Amino acid sequence: MMKTMRVVPAEGRMVPDPDRGDVLPIGGREVPKNQWWMRRLMDKDVVEVPAHKPAATKKGAD
């Protein structure tokens, strides 16, 4: 399984997503933790943010 991270574009930046062929949305997305995205992080084109966690469901809450 490939490691991923959640990133958002830095303020005022439009960052291409080479895997999807579009621009990283303002709300960000999960991207592979690879050399391309690590370079964007080092260049401060993107900011790493906490990953979304699935909502917990209560068992037996019927």
C-alpha positions as CSV (number, residue, x, y, z in Angstrom):
1,M,0.0,0.0,0.0
2,M,1.4,3.4,-1.0
3,K,1.7,6.0,1.7
4,T,-0.4,9.1,1.2
5,M,-0.8,12.5,2.7
6,R,-3.5,15.2,2.5
7,V,-2.3,18.5,1.0
8,V,-4.0,21.8,0.2
9,P,-2.5,24.5,-2.1
10,A,-0.6,27.3,-0.3
11,E,-2.4,30.7,-0.4
12,G,-2.4,32.1,-3.9
13,R,-1.0,29.0,-5.5
14,M,-2.4,26.8,-8.3
15,V,-0.7,23.5,-8.1
16,P,-1.1,20.9,-10.9
17,D,-1.9,17.3,-10.0
18,P,0.0,15.2,-12.5
19,D,-1.8,12.0,-11.6
20,R,-5.3,13.4,-12.2
21,G,-4.4,15.9,-14.9
22,D,-6.1,18.8,-13.1
23,V,-5.3,21.4,-10.5
24,L,-5.3,20.6,-6.8
25,P,-8.6,22.0,-5.4
26,I,-8.6,24.6,-2.7
27,G,-10.0,22.0,-0.2
28,G,-7.1,19.7,-1.0
29,R,-7.0,16.0,-1.5
30,E,-5.1,12.8,-0.6
31,V,-2.0,12.5,-2.8
32,P,0.8,9.9,-2.9
33,K,3.7,10.6,-0.7
34,N,6.2,10.6,-3.6
35,Q,9.1,12.7,-4.8
36,W,6.8,15.1,-6.8
37,W,4.5,16.0,-3.9
38,M,7.4,16.1,-1.4
39,R,9.1,18.7,-3.7
40,R,5.9,20.8,-3.7
41,L,5.9,20.6,0.1
42,M,9.5,21.6,0.4
43,D,8.9,24.5,-2.1
44,K,5.9,25.6,0.0
45,D,3.5,25.2,-2.9
46,V,1.3,23.0,-0.8
47,V,0.7,22.6,2.9
48,E,0.2,19.2,4.6
49,V,-3.0,18.9,6.7
50,P,-4.4,16.2,8.8
51,A,-6.1,13.4,6.8
52,H,-9.9,13.0,7.0
53,K,-10.9,10.2,9.3
54,P,-14.0,8.2,8.6
55,A,-16.9,9.1,10.8
56,A,-17.3,6.6,13.7
57,T,-20.6,4.8,13.9
58,K,-22.1,3.4,17.0
59,K,-22.8,-0.3,17.1
60,G,-26.3,-1.3,18.1
61,A,-27.7,2.2,17.9
62,D,-31.0,1.1,16.3
